[in-house]
Amino acid sequence: MYWIQCVENGPRRVNHAAGALDNLIYSFGGYSNSEDYTRTTPIDIHVFNIYTLKWYSLSKPKKTDLKYDDAPFSRYGHTVVVYKRKFYLWGGRNDHPGACNRLFCFDPETLQWSRVCIMGDFIPTARDGHSACVINDRMYIFAGFEDHSQQFCNDLFYFDFNKSSWHICLPKDIDQVPQCRDFHSATNIDNRMYIFGGRFDQIGPQQILQNFYDNHLHIFNPNDNSWLDLTPQGQILYGRRSHSAFTHNGKLYIFGGYNNVIDTHFNDLHEFNPLTSLWRRIKPHGIINPVPRRRQCCLVIDHRMYMFGGTSPVSLTNLHDMEDTNGIRTGLYDQSDLYVFDFAPTLKTLCLLFLAQRRISINNLSKTFHQEYKLFTQSTILRQRSTGETSG
């Protein structure tokens, strides 16, 4: 397993949501520190082509467009899933209107948004920091931070694509339902939903808010609507929130995230095998690991994973608006990079990586190989960190 490429100068995005179709990655919304989130403008969409290694932006609807109101407003903390070659966006919030509970559909063929018509009156409450997972013809929504109650929750809903209706999954008395939380992950493995991580709180006698981070795996089986709390073995990872979870060849992978109890951003990669219930930490080869971060996106296409965006800790001096901890001023740096992780690199990929890292001349090789090498090295093979950006 290798980190093979790092592409710079992409959209600076934090707490965004994304999905992949064919050779394209679609990134929806999110924020950066330089943007104004007190206005309700249409959400932005950035597209990455995995063959050309280029980003481009789609045009936003204009107020004069007939379907202007069908587009979701700009937001963060939302979720996006792919179902039958369309993207479905739910939840999230903006600083001005707050959280949202409308369901939107984006068609990449027509580049048009639409509001999904809901049958019946039941709709989950508005929230952000929830998770979403498609199993068969349903989109499951779990937990998050509710806007109306201003509290974490642990309810589970599903949207039936065939009936275009929302439903609630009520737990049984014997179920081991996960605690209320936000910024966890939900992943479909063999038509079961694996919940990992997230943040929840506990209010003590002195009404002091304390965060907790779960490192158990919670499994929901839609066949009988049952929950199971699994305590795996092996190289157990720290609990965290705002991490990324993805699957490859039937295994679950966790990358990055943040735990404020130990004040740590992560850039570690862990693998869980459902057949053995074992965790193991992956130590990739290739280029230098991505810097620690949270609220990034990770998507798998074929045998490669694409990680982009997020925010990382920095150490700064002489900036009065940063938090002062033990005399060291710290803050967050919003990332604009994209890393490519190859689960099983071919011999050609390893050769390209070797040539690029060693800066070996390829003048004696064929023109066809020259073209492949040029495209491969459009990425920054040896990434230079921005000033003040930390490595751990």
C-alpha positions in Angstrom: 0.0 0.0 0.0 1.5 3.3 -1.1 0.8 7.0 -1.0 1.8 7.8 -4.6 0.8 11.3 -5.4 -0.1 14.7 -3.9 -1.9 17.2 -6.1 -1.8 20.8 -4.8 -3.9 24.0 -5.5 -7.3 22.4 -5.3 -10.3 24.0 -3.6 -9.7 24.8 0.0 -12.5 22.8 1.6 -13.3 21.8 5.2 -16.3 19.7 6.4 -17.5 19.1 2.9 -19.1 16.0 1.4 -18.3 14.1 -1.8 -19.2 11.2 -4.0 -17.6 9.5 -7.0 -18.9 8.4 -10.4 -16.8 6.8 -13.1 -13.5 8.8 -13.2 -14.9 12.0 -11.5 -15.1 13.1 -7.9 -17.8 15.6 -7.0 -17.2 17.7 -3.9 -20.2 19.6 -2.5 -20.0 22.6 -0.2 -17.8 22.8 2.9 -16.1 26.0 4.0 -12.8 27.8 4.4 -11.8 30.5 6.8 -11.8 33.1 3.9 -15.5 32.7 3.1 -18.6 34.4 4.4 -21.2 31.9 5.7 -23.8 34.4 6.8 -25.4 34.5 3.3 -27.5 31.8 1.7 -25.9 31.4 -1.7 -26.2 28.2 -3.8 -23.8 25.4 -2.8 -20.6 25.1 -4.8 -19.6 21.9 -6.6 -15.9 21.1 -7.4 -15.1 18.2 -9.7 -11.8 16.3 -9.9 -10.8 14.2 -12.9 -8.7 11.2 -11.7 -7.1 10.8 -15.1 -6.0 14.4 -15.8 -5.5 15.2 -12.0 -7.3 18.5 -12.5 -10.0 20.3 -10.6 -12.8 22.5 -12.1 -15.9 24.2 -10.7 -19.4 23.9 -11.9 -21.4 27.1 -12.4 -23.8 28.0 -9.7 -27.5 28.8 -10.5 -28.3 32.5 -10.9 -31.2 34.2 -9.2 -32.8 34.6 -12.7 -32.8 30.8 -13.3 -36.2 29.1 -13.0 -34.8 26.4 -10.8 -32.7 28.7 -8.6 -34.7 27.7 -5.5 -34.1 24.0 -6.2 -30.4 24.2 -5.3 -29.4 23.8 -1.7 -27.8 26.7 0.0 -24.1 26.6 0.9 -23.4 24.5 3.9 -21.1 22.3 5.9 -21.6 19.2 8.1 -24.0 17.7 5.5 -23.9 14.2 3.8 -23.9 13.1 0.2 -24.6 9.6 -1.1 -24.7 8.1 -4.6 -27.8 6.2 -5.7 -28.5 5.1 -9.3 -25.9 7.6 -10.7 -27.3 10.6 -8.9 -26.2 12.4 -5.8 -28.5 12.9 -2.8 -27.6 15.7 -0.3 -29.2 15.9 3.2 -28.7 18.0 6.3 -25.9 20.3 7.1 -26.0 23.9 8.2 -25.0 27.5 7.4 -24.2 30.2 10.0 -27.3 32.3 9.0 -30.3 30.0 8.5 -29.0 27.2 10.6 -29.5 23.5 9.9 -31.6 22.0 7.1 -33.7 18.8 6.7 -34.6 19.0 3.0 -33.5 16.3 0.6 -31.9 17.4 -2.6 -30.9 15.5 -5.7 -28.1 16.5 -8.2 -28.1 14.9 -11.6 -24.5 15.0 -13.1 -25.9 14.3 -16.6 -28.0 17.5 -16.7 -26.0 19.4 -14.0 -29.3 20.3 -12.4 -30.5 20.3 -8.8 -34.0 19.2 -7.7 -35.8 19.0 -4.4 -36.9 15.4 -3.7 -40.7 15.2 -3.3 -41.4 13.4 0.0 -44.5 11.2 0.4 -46.0 11.6 3.8 -45.5 14.1 6.5 -42.6 12.5 8.4 -39.1 14.1 8.0 -36.2 13.8 10.4 -35.3 16.9 12.3 -32.7 19.3 10.9 -29.1 18.5 11.9 -25.5 18.5 11.0 -22.6 16.1 11.8 -24.8 13.0 11.1 -23.8 10.1 8.9 -25.4 8.7 5.8 -25.1 5.2 4.3 -26.9 3.5 1.3 -27.9 -0.1 1.8 -29.9 -1.6 -1.1 -32.6 1.0 -1.9 -32.4 2.9 1.3 -30.4 5.8 2.7 -29.8 5.5 6.4 -29.2 8.6 8.5 -27.8 8.2 12.0 -27.3 10.6 14.9 -25.8 14.1 14.6 -26.3 17.5 16.3 -30.0 18.5 16.3 -30.7 22.2 15.5 -34.0 22.6 17.5 -32.8 20.9 20.7 -29.1 21.9 20.4 -28.1 18.4 21.5 -26.5 15.3 20.2 -28.9 12.6 19.2 -28.7 8.8 18.3 -31.9 8.3 16.3 -31.8 6.2 13.1 -33.9 7.0 10.0 -34.0 5.7 6.5 -35.2 7.2 3.2 -36.9 4.7 0.9 -35.9 5.6 -2.6 -38.6 3.4 -4.1 -41.4 5.0 -2.1 -39.8 8.4 -1.7 -40.6 8.4 2.0 -38.9 8.7 5.4 -39.1 6.1 8.2 -37.7 5.8 11.7 -36.0 2.6 13.0 -37.0 2.0 16.6 -34.6 0.0 18.6 -35.5 -3.2 20.5 -35.0 -3.3 24.3 -32.1 -5.7 24.0 -30.3 -3.6 21.3 -26.9 -2.0 22.1 -27.7 1.4 20.5 -24.7 3.7 20.2 -24.7 6.8 22.4 -25.7 10.2 21.0 -22.9 11.7 18.9 -21.8 13.7 15.9 -19.1 13.6 13.3 -18.8 9.8 13.3 -18.8 7.6 10.2 -21.2 5.1 8.7 -20.0 2.5 6.2 -21.7 -0.3 4.3 -20.0 -3.6 4.5 -21.9 -6.7 3.3 -25.2 -4.7 3.7 -24.5 -3.9 7.3 -23.8 -0.4 8.6 -20.6 0.1 10.6 -20.6 3.1 12.9 -17.2 4.3 14.2 -16.0 7.2 16.3 -17.7 10.5 16.8 -18.0 12.9 19.8 -20.5 12.9 22.6 -20.7 14.6 25.9 -21.6 14.0 29.5 -22.8 16.8 31.9 -21.6 16.2 35.4 -22.9 17.5 38.7 -21.1 20.8 38.2 -22.6 21.2 34.7 -19.2 20.9 33.2 -19.3 19.8 29.6 -16.8 17.0 28.9 -16.3 15.3 25.5 -15.9 11.6 25.0 -14.6 9.7 22.0 -15.7 6.2 21.2 -13.4 3.6 19.6 -15.9 0.7 19.5 -17.6 -0.5 16.4 -21.4 -0.4 16.3 -23.1 -2.6 13.7 -26.6 -2.1 12.5 -28.2 -5.0 10.6 -31.2 -3.8 8.5 -32.5 -7.3 8.0 -33.8 -7.5 11.5 -33.3 -3.8 12.6 -30.8 -4.8 15.3 -27.7 -3.2 16.8 -24.6 -4.8 18.0 -21.7 -3.2 20.0 -18.5 -4.9 18.9 -15.2 -4.6 20.8 -12.6 -5.6 18.3 -9.1 -6.9 19.1 -5.7 -6.1 17.6 -4.0 -2.7 17.2 -6.9 -0.6 18.6 -7.0 3.0 17.5 -7.9 6.1 19.5 -11.4 7.3 19.4 -11.9 10.3 17.2 -14.3 12.5 15.3 -14.3 14.2 11.9 -12.3 11.2 10.4 -12.8 9.4 7.1 -14.1 5.8 6.7 -14.0 3.8 3.5 -14.0 0.2 2.3 -11.9 -1.8 0.0 -12.1 -5.6 -0.7 -14.6 -6.0 2.2 -12.4 -4.3 4.8 -13.0 -1.0 6.7 -10.4 1.7 6.7 -10.2 4.8 9.0 -8.0 7.8 8.2 -7.3 11.0 10.2 -9.6 12.8 12.6 -9.3 14.6 15.9 -9.6 13.9 19.6 -9.7 17.1 21.8 -9.4 15.1 25.0 -5.8 14.3 24.1 -5.6 17.4 21.8 -4.4 15.4 18.8 -5.0 15.5 15.1 -4.3 12.2 13.3 -2.9 11.1 10.0 -2.8 7.4 10.8 -4.5 4.7 8.7 -6.2 1.7 10.2 -7.8 -1.4 8.7 -10.5 -3.5 10.3 -11.2 -7.0 9.0 -14.9 -8.1 9.7 -14.0 -11.8 9.3 -11.4 -11.8 12.1 -12.7 -8.7 14.1 -9.1 -7.5 14.2 -7.7 -3.9 13.8 -4.3 -3.3 12.4 -2.4 -0.1 11.7 -1.3 0.3 8.1 2.1 1.9 7.5 2.1 2.9 3.9 5.1 3.2 1.6 5.7 5.8 -1.0 5.7 9.6 -0.6 5.5 11.3 2.8 2.2 10.8 4.6 -0.4 13.6 4.5 -0.1 15.9 7.5 -2.6 15.3 10.4 -6.1 16.7 9.7 -9.8 16.4 10.3 -13.0 17.0 8.3 -11.4 15.8 5.0 -13.0 13.5 2.4 -11.8 10.0 1.3 -13.3 8.2 -1.7 -12.3 4.9 -3.3 -12.3 4.4 -7.1 -11.1 1.0 -8.2 -7.9 0.2 -6.3 -7.1 3.8 -5.3 -8.3 6.1 -2.6 -8.4 9.9 -3.0 -8.2 12.0 0.1 -8.6 15.8 -0.1 -9.2 18.9 2.0 -9.7 19.2 5.7 -8.0 21.3 8.3 -4.7 20.8 10.1 -3.0 22.3 13.2 -0.4 25.0 12.7 2.0 26.7 15.1 2.2 30.5 14.7 3.7 33.5 16.4 2.5 37.1 16.8 -1.1 36.4 15.8 -3.5 37.7 18.5 -6.5 35.9 17.2 -5.1 32.4 17.8 -5.5 30.4 21.0 -2.5 30.7 23.4 -1.7 27.3 24.9 1.4 27.1 27.2 2.9 30.1 25.4 2.6 28.6 21.9 0.0 30.1 19.6 -1.9 27.5 17.7 -4.5 27.5 15.0 -5.9 25.6 12.0 -4.8 25.6 8.4 -7.4 24.7 5.7 -5.9 22.3 3.2 -6.2 22.5 -0.6 -4.3 19.3 -1.4 -5.4 15.9 -2.7 -3.5 12.7 -2.0 -3.7 9.4 -4.0 -3.4 6.1 -2.1 -2.9 2.9 -4.1 -3.9 -0.3 -2.4 -2.1 -2.5 -5.0 0.2 -0.4 -7.2 1.3 -2.0 -10.5 4.9 -2.4 -11.4 4.6 0.6 -13.8 3.2 2.8 -11.0 6.1 1.8 -8.7 8.6 2.6 -11.5 7.0 6.0 -12.1 7.2 6.7 -8.3 10.8 5.6 -8.1 11.9 7.7 -11.1 10.1 10.8 -9.7 11.4 10.4 -6.2 15.0 9.9 -7.4 14.7 12.5 -10.1 16.2 10.1 -12.6 16.5 11.2 -16.3 14.1 9.5 -18.7 15.5 11.0 -21.9 16.3 7.5 -23.2 12.8 6.2 -22.8 9.9 6.2 -25.3 7.8 9.2 -26.0 4.7 7.3 -24.8 6.4 6.8 -21.4 7.4 10.5 -21.4 3.7 11.4 -21.6 2.7 9.1 -18.7 5.6 10.3 -16.6 4.7 13.9 -17.2 1.1 13.4 -16.1 2.2 11.4 -13.1 4.6 14.2 -12.0 2.0 16.9 -12.4 1.4 16.0 -8.8 3.8 17.2 -6.1 5.9 14.1 -5.4 7.8 15.6 -2.5 5.4 18.0 -0.9 6.7 21.1 0.8 4.7 22.0 3.9 3.3 25.5 4.3 5.0 27.8 6.8 4.0 26.8 10.3 2.2 23.6 9.3 3.0 20.8 11.7 3.9 17.2 10.9 2.3 15.6 14.0 
